[in-house]
Amino acid sequence: MANSSPTSFPIMEHFYTIQGEGRNAGKASYFFRIGGCDVGCPWCDVKESWDDGHPKMTIQEIINCASEAEAKNIVITGGEPCMYDLSELTSKLKSAGFNLWIETSGAYEITGDWDWIVVSPKRRKSCLPSSLKKASELKVVVLRTMDFDWAVEHAKSVSSECALYFQPEWSREEEMLPEVINFVKGNPDWQISLQTHKYMQIP
């Protein structure tokens, strides 16, 4: 873990937008993308986030940005945000009245107090069993057909309340979406997540 209860974080970018994916799609959300990631997905569309050398923002600066936008929901994403201890961050954001969502690969221990935890496991770095148990949403990006069986194996370790999603990888959506549709029709515990923010042409 990169730091113990840090009070500032390297923020690659931050912006107020509409959540485009998963259970909370369509909701106004303020995103903070924390720099630093050693998972290294080849299809990652924010490879700049792998570097942790971005300008640091204090927790108070994060609160100020979201407050000025009159945001209610904050999404902490990366990179891989769970490389950091997020306990102090969530404590202060909760005290400021925000709903808190996190997006993580699950490769590191999930710290902090969250209203919604999206775990999106990646093949290059194994997802921790403890992360799967905490997941509110399991979102598996489908790049190839073999990802279905891989996802089902991960789903065996989540809680019965966890929402299960397949999301076709954007560059292969035309090819993989029909397969995702067919799989979900035969396995109705799963749902489809699309990157609707890309259709809307927003961040």
Disulfide bonds with the S-S distance in Angstrom:
none
